């Protein structure tokens, strides 16, 4: 969910928040209602197939 800076694996689901361990090992907390109201990409198929995600940063 780019809006929240989350791009990793869900580690904890609570009543009001969901914790995501990002690919850079940081933790992002997302309100649970955001998973219902906002769009997100499910990367579990990529992980299950042994694939990797490469994120490019534009040069400044």
C-alpha angles and dihedrals in degrees: 000000000000092000089068098032091247120144111148146056126330107241103173136018117198134172094267106015143038120209119214125193103214124218089258090056095252120130122236124191117211127186110247093233089063091067089060100040103036132057121251139172120241107219096179092105090058092050093046092053092050094249126146132221118227116198118199123208118206114242117244 
